Amino acid sequence: MRRVLIADDEPLARERVRMMLERRPGYAIVAECGDGPATVEAIIAHEPEIVFLDIRMPGLDGFEVLAALDAARVPPAVVFVTAFEAHALQAFEVSAVDYLLKPFDAARFDQALGRAAARLTSATGAATGNALDPALRAFLETLRSEREYPERFLVRGPTHLYFVRAQDVEWVDAQGNYVRLHAGGRAHFVRDTMKSFTAKLHPDRFIRVHRSIIVHIDHIQRLEPHGHGEYVITLRDGTRVTSSRAHGERLRALLE
């Protein structure tokens, strides 16, 4: 029996996938989830072979869930279930898994299910199961401008995954291949680039003050000119960071 997980914040959408799967032998539903964090936890707990994954969900969207799959080294075949228009999905046609555009019929569902099963049984799928398809990654990147900013970030600890709320992040700095989130007196490491992570932060709440530093605007206590367009920024917890001249324009706007 192939283990299947269904993730969608719409109960009717989950029910539709469930009903179609129940009519097809050889598949067992191990979990159903209505938000991103629950999806990550269920994937880790149940290790499904196939995941029907909605792109827009509360907490974490499809992109962030897949990032969690990479971190957890779990290699399910992912079938997207999405309401995006067909022209936006053309770039996804070359991916090794599939998508279901809502509303879909039984024939289209069977096609997607067949492609997922083929990925699991093919030699290529077995060899590359732990890596996301490059075309899939590219497709997901095109969706980032369409989604809401995440309310929390996935962090991989020594023995488990956990979440840090965006509103609790006081400032961020670059640490090699990671970004370090400072929240509540602790440091949390996320594997990402500063450019990519900046795009995930709400621009009305966070400001990049240096090529390697981002601060939460609400945690700024004091700004002091430091000469040549630079500022010394003191945060509420006493942390002091220095902005660069290249990123000083928005800081100057805060002073006006």
C-alpha positions, 0 to 999 in steps of 0.5 A, a space after each residue: 500500500 502506498 502511504 498518502 498524505 493530503 494537505 489543504 486548508 479547504 475541507 471540501 478539497 481534502 474530501 475530494 482527494 480522499 474520495 478519489 483515493 478511496 476508490 483506487 486500490 493500493 493507497 492508504 491515507 495516513 494523515 490529512 492536514 489543514 495548515 503548513 506546520 501540521 503538514 510538516 509534522 505529519 510528514 515527519 511522523 508518517 513518512 508518506 510516499 505521496 503528498 497532495 499539497 496545496 500551495 496556499 495554506 496558513 502558517 507555511 505555504 507549499 514552498 516552505 513545506 517543501 523546504 522542511 522536506 529537504 531539511 528532514 530528508 523525507 523524499 515523497 512524491 509531491 502533487 500540487 493541488 492549486 487554484 492558480 490559472 493554467 497559464 501560470 502553471 505552464 512552467 511546471 509542465 517539465 517537473 517530474 511530479 505533477 499538479 492538479 488545477 482546481 477543479 479537476 476531474 477523475 481522469 486528471 486525478 488518475 493522471 497525477 496519481 500515476 505520475 507520482 507512482 511512476 516517480 516512486 518506482 522509477 530508477 531516476 526517482 529513487 536516485 533523486 528522491 531526496 532532492 527537489 526537481 530544479 524545475 519544481 524549485 523554479 516554479 515555486 519561486 515564481 509563486 513567492 510574490 503571490 503569497 502572503 508573508 509567512 507568520 513563522 519560520 521553520 528552524 532545524 534544531 539538533 534533534 527536531 524541527 521547530 518554528 519561530 514566529 516572525 513577530 518575535 524576530 528582533 534582528 537577523 544576520 548572515 552566518 555563512 550558508 545560514 541566516 541567524 534569527 535573534 528572538 527572545 534572547 536565543 539564536 536560531 539558524 535557518 539555511 538560506 541566503 540574505 537575499 532570499 530571506 529578505 523577500 520573505 519578510 514583510 517590508 513594513 516590519 523589517 528593514 535591511 540595514 546592511 548587506 548582512 543585517 536585517 532589523 525589525 523596525 518595532 525593535 529599534 530603540 534609537 538611531 544615531 548618525 555615524 557619519 557618511 550616511 551610516 547609523 548606529 542602531 540600538 535595539 530594545 534588548 541593547 544590541 547595537 548594529 551599524 548600518 551601511 551607507 548603501 542601506 541608509 535611505 530608508 533609515 533616514 526616512 524613519 527619522 523624518 
